[in-house]
Amino acid sequence: MKVRVDRDLCIGVGNCVAYAPTVFELDQESKAVVLDPSSVDDDILLEAAKSCPENAIIVEDDEGHQLYP
């Protein structure tokens, strides 16, 4: 799976960090950045994405098909 953060949508709530601290962290601008998406299983990665109130986390399969949102 591939994951990215739309920084224009991210408001820095940090739910993603709470769900998957090895995948996400907040930077100096309080925006989520991706660290290591392979460090958690796909279910946790999707839960972290779904926890974002702004749908700023985009998850794609290995072929580039968007899985969420």
VENUR-V315996 format. One line per field, one symbol per residue. ss: DSSP state (@ for helix, = for strand, . for the rest). phi: phi as a letter, one per 20 degrees, with the letter a starting at -180 (. if undefined). A space follows every 10 residues. Layout:
ss=???
phi=???
//
This chain:
ss=.====..... ....@@@@@. ...===.... .===..@@@. .@@@@@@@@@ ......==== .....===.
phi=.dcbdeffef dmfngffffb fedcbeefel dfcedbffec ffffffffff fffdledddc ffenefdbf
//
